[in-house]
Structure formats: structure tokens, C-alpha cells
Amino acid sequence: MKSVQNPLKRSSREQVVLDTRTFCGLNNMPEQAELFGRAALVAYNPDKFDMVDELTKDERADMTYERDNEWREEWIVGVVNAIVFLTAGLM
């Protein structure tokens, strides 16, 4: 069985950040370059996001909360699915 590999791992961390900045520049989003760069570093190694020194204190806290409470809003998923099924049935 083949496993899916993280395509970001083909590049260095530094190159991933540079690519992100280039993307933001080419798409008229220079003000988002730093945020996208930090997000790319998390995506580079998501299991070790707490080791990304570039994250702000709030970003690290939010990531930790999401990791530790992944199903905190599961009732919303049920409600949304019910609405989708009801809407599909009415069409």
C-alpha cells in the first residue's frame, strides 16, 4: 500500500517560505506573506507545529486547542448534514 507523501517535504523549510512569499507577491497579497509563510511551516511538519518558532503565541495556542479538541463542535456537523439531506430531498 502506497502512502501519501507531503509534497512540501521535497523542498527545504526555507524554500517553502520563499515559495509562499513569491505566491503572495504574484497574487497581490503581500500583506499576507508572513501569515502564509507561518502556515506553510506548519503544513511542512504538522505533527510538530509546536516546534515552529515563527508562530505567534496566539497561533500556537489555537493550534494546540484544535489538536486537543478536534470534535468539540460535532453537533454542528450533524445539523449541517441534516440540512443538506433535507435540501437535496426537496430539490
FENCOR-V241364 format. One record per helix or strand of 2 or more residues. SS is the DSSP state (H for helix, E for strand). FROM is the first residue (numbers start at 1). TO is the last residue. Records with the same first field share a line. If there is no record, write none. Layout:
BEGIN
SS = FROM-TO + FROM-TO
END
This chain:
BEGIN
H = 7-10 + 13-26 + 30-44 + 46-51 + 57-68 + 74-90
END
